[in-house]
Amino acid sequence: AQSWNAPAWVWSRAAFTSEMLLADGRPGDVLAIQAPTLPCRCRDPVDYAASYPSFALYRARAMEQLGRPGDAARELDGVIAFWKEADDDLPLLVEAKAMRARLARSAFVDGARP
């Protein structure tokens, strides 16, 4: 897995790289990107706030493409929780909520089986 331990813009690079990999039809490579976990002294809080939600949404898209709707739903839950106090019309939040609702109807999300 690729590690992103640079001092700044870690999340921006992860989000940008994920976007390019998805556009290139490489969802498995998106999941190989490992951004640092909390707590981490190696990132800019503005970068995290601006880019974590995009990175998580790209990961959710990759998981869905790889047939992992439950994992995608959990990734989206993180985005939705991150922006729990944001305006409801924020485009990325609208997309995350719509994708999460669609995945909730999937046969394998939230422990449901066909």
Residue, then its C-alpha position, 0 to 999 in steps of 0.5 A: a500500500q502506498s503511504w502518504n507521510a509527507p508534512a502537508w497536503v496529504w489528504s489533497r494528494a490522496a483525493f487527487t490521486s484517487e480521482m485520477l485512478l477511478a477515472d482510469g478504471r483502477p478502483g483497486d489502486v484507490l484502496a491501496i492509498q493509505a492516508p495517515t490515521l488520527p492522531c498524526r502530526c504530519r498533516d495540515p488541518v485545513d487540508y484534512a477538512a477540505s480533502y478528507p471528504s472527497f478522498a472518502l467519497y472516492r474510496a466509497r465509489a471504488m469499494e462499490q465498483l469492487g462489489r463491496p457495498g457494505d464497506a462503501a456504506r461505512e466509508l460514506d457514514g464517515v463523510i456524513a458524520f464529518w459534515k453532520e453540521a454542514d449545510d444540507d445542500l453541500p454538493l459532496l454531502v448531497e452525493a454522499k447521502a444519495m449514494r448511502a441511501r442507494l447502498a442501503r437498498s442493496a442486499f448486502v448492506d447493514g447485514a441484510r441478506p437476500 
